[in-house]
Amino acid sequence: MNRKIRLIWEFRGPDALETAKHHVIHLKEFATIEKLHFYKSDIAKKSDYFCTAYIIVDEINMLTYKNALKPDRGTVVI
């Protein structure tokens, strides 16, 4: 069974929301260019000064994303 992994990038400061939104664009572009499958890419607003961008991928593709895009952390999606 192939697990799903959520790769997460964290952004802080007054521009965190706009930076996270912009980062999601690049995540989707990378997946398209590299012809990699992903389930979802979006943002999560934690507060006015802290937002995350994330992409959910198959574990088999996780290292490709991780090595190229350097996420801050990752979690297994249940």
BELQUIJO-V506885 format. One record per run of one state. SS is the DSSP state (helix for helix, strand for strand, loop for the rest). FROM is the first residue (numbers start at 1). TO is the last residue. If there is no record, write none. Layout:
SS	FROM	TO
SS	FROM	TO
This chain:
loop	1	3
strand	4	12
loop	13	15
helix	16	34
loop	35	39
strand	40	47
loop	48	49
strand	50	58
helix	59	69
loop	70	72
strand	73	77
loop	78	78
